[in-house]
Amino acid sequence: MMTRYDPSTTEEGIVAFYEEIANVSKPGVMIYHYPDATGVTMSTDSVAHLARHRNIVGIKNVADLTSTVAMINATRRESFSVLSGLDEVFLGTIACGGEGFMGVGAAVAPALCRDLYDNYRAGNMERAQECHHRLCKIMEVVFSLPFPGALKASVEVQGFPCGHARRPSAAIDREGRLSLQNVLVQTGVMDG
């Protein structure tokens, strides 16, 4: 569940919001922390406080590796998962003790992300790093185009129709689709 951002609030308001939802929710609550989208940054202390709630199971942190590692360290003793929401910090997150990742790359190149994760867990750091470099190369192209249209186009060029991005999101033109297809071929995600 994403932190509310309209109307603006305080950190105490965010904590109260998550606690209220967790108190009445049957499945465990996953915090979706996306400060660039919401304009609200939760402190490590607030995350640690929420991690102690019996029905808050984790956080998807769509922020830098420094804040992700701080959350990992602050919640280490809790039954709480810290996942990265940024593709470029996926490997760093699991290397620092996080549980994994929930990012755009998982939709665009799921087998590559799984390969990265499995190789890291198996101790094959060289292969995990190589997967991570490929993933970052893909994401550089995806995020150079209008989003979320680029995500949808990335999936569609692989043969999985998923429709148009809702307005006002821009559609991806032929040149953009070709760029996406080329990077997916170059990185071995799809055949040429």
C-alpha positions in Angstrom: 0.0 0.0 0.0 1.5 3.3 -1.1 2.0 6.1 1.4 -0.8 8.7 0.8 0.3 11.9 -0.7 -2.9 13.9 -1.3 -3.6 15.7 0.9 -0.2 16.3 2.4 0.5 14.8 5.8 3.1 14.4 8.5 5.2 11.4 9.3 3.0 10.8 12.4 0.0 10.8 10.1 1.7 8.2 7.8 2.5 5.9 10.8 -1.1 6.2 12.0 -2.4 5.5 8.5 -0.4 2.2 8.2 -1.2 1.1 11.7 -4.9 1.7 11.1 -4.8 -0.3 7.9 -2.8 -3.1 9.4 -5.2 -3.4 12.4 -8.1 -4.3 10.1 -6.4 -6.0 7.1 -6.5 -9.8 6.9 -3.4 -10.2 4.7 -0.2 -8.7 5.9 0.5 -5.1 4.9 3.4 -4.2 2.7 4.4 -0.6 2.9 5.1 1.0 -0.5 7.6 3.8 0.3 8.1 6.0 -2.8 9.3 9.4 -1.6 9.8 10.9 -5.1 6.1 10.2 -6.0 4.6 11.1 -2.7 6.8 13.9 -1.4 6.9 12.2 1.9 10.0 10.4 3.3 9.6 8.0 6.2 12.4 8.0 8.7 14.2 4.8 9.6 12.7 5.2 13.2 9.2 5.2 11.7 9.9 2.2 9.6 11.4 0.3 12.6 8.3 1.3 14.7 5.9 -0.1 12.0 8.0 -3.2 11.6 7.1 -4.2 15.1 3.4 -4.3 14.2 2.2 -8.0 13.9 0.5 -7.4 10.6 3.0 -5.2 8.8 5.2 -7.7 6.9 7.6 -5.5 5.0 8.5 -2.5 2.9 9.2 -1.8 -0.8 11.6 1.1 -0.6 11.8 3.0 -3.9 14.7 5.1 -2.7 18.5 5.0 -2.7 20.6 2.1 -1.3 21.7 4.2 1.8 18.1 4.4 3.0 17.4 0.8 2.1 20.4 -0.4 4.1 19.4 1.8 7.1 15.9 0.1 7.0 17.5 -3.3 6.8 19.7 -2.6 9.8 16.9 -1.0 11.8 14.5 -4.0 11.3 16.9 -6.9 11.4 15.4 -8.4 14.5 11.8 -8.2 13.3 9.8 -10.5 11.1 9.9 -7.9 8.4 11.1 -7.9 4.8 13.0 -5.0 3.1 12.8 -5.0 -0.6 14.2 -2.6 -3.1 11.9 -0.9 -5.6 14.8 0.4 -7.7 16.4 -1.9 -10.2 19.8 -0.4 -9.9 20.0 -1.2 -6.2 18.6 -4.7 -6.4 22.0 -6.5 -6.0 23.2 -4.1 -3.3 20.0 -4.6 -1.3 20.3 -8.4 -1.2 24.1 -8.1 -0.5 23.3 -5.9 2.5 20.7 -8.3 3.9 17.5 -7.3 2.2 15.0 -9.9 1.0 14.9 -9.0 -2.6 13.3 -6.6 -5.1 10.0 -5.5 -6.5 10.9 -3.3 -9.5 10.1 -2.6 -13.1 12.8 -5.0 -14.2 10.8 -7.9 -12.7 8.1 -7.3 -15.3 10.4 -6.5 -18.2 13.0 -9.3 -17.6 11.7 -11.7 -15.0 14.1 -14.5 -15.9 17.1 -12.2 -15.7 16.0 -10.9 -12.3 15.5 -14.5 -11.0 19.0 -15.5 -12.4 20.5 -12.5 -10.6 18.9 -13.5 -7.3 19.6 -17.2 -7.6 23.2 -16.7 -8.5 23.7 -14.3 -5.6 22.2 -16.8 -3.2 24.3 -19.6 -4.6 27.5 -17.5 -4.0 28.2 -16.9 -7.7 28.9 -13.2 -7.4 30.5 -12.8 -10.8 27.4 -14.2 -12.5 25.1 -12.1 -10.3 27.0 -8.9 -11.1 26.8 -9.7 -14.8 23.0 -10.1 -14.6 22.8 -6.9 -12.7 24.8 -5.0 -15.3 22.4 -6.4 -18.0 19.4 -5.4 -16.0 20.7 -1.8 -15.5 21.4 -1.5 -19.2 17.8 -2.5 -19.9 16.4 -0.1 -17.3 18.5 2.8 -18.7 16.6 2.5 -22.0 13.2 1.8 -20.3 13.5 5.0 -18.1 14.8 7.1 -21.0 11.3 6.8 -22.5 7.9 8.0 -21.1 6.8 5.8 -18.2 4.7 3.6 -17.8 4.3 3.4 -21.6 7.9 2.1 -21.8 7.1 -0.7 -19.4 4.1 -1.8 -21.4 6.0 -1.5 -24.7 8.9 -3.6 -23.2 6.5 -6.4 -22.4 4.6 -6.1 -25.7 7.8 -6.3 -27.9 8.4 -9.7 -26.2 5.0 -10.9 -27.4 2.8 -10.2 -24.4 0.0 -7.7 -25.3 -0.9 -5.4 -22.3 -2.7 -2.5 -23.8 -2.0 1.2 -23.8 -0.9 3.3 -20.8 -3.7 5.4 -19.4 -3.8 9.1 -20.4 -2.0 11.4 -19.9 0.9 8.9 -20.2 2.5 9.1 -23.6 2.5 6.1 -26.0 5.9 4.8 -27.2 6.6 5.4 -30.8 8.1 3.0 -33.3 11.7 4.4 -32.6 11.2 3.9 -28.9 9.9 0.3 -29.4 12.9 -0.5 -31.6 15.2 0.8 -28.9 13.5 -1.4 -26.3 13.6 -4.4 -28.6 17.3 -3.8 -29.4 18.4 -3.6 -25.7 16.3 -6.7 -24.9 18.1 -8.6 -27.7 21.5 -7.3 -26.7 21.1 -8.4 -23.1 19.8 -11.8 -24.1 16.3 -11.3 -22.7 14.8 -12.1 -26.1 16.0 -13.6 -29.4 16.8 -11.3 -32.3 
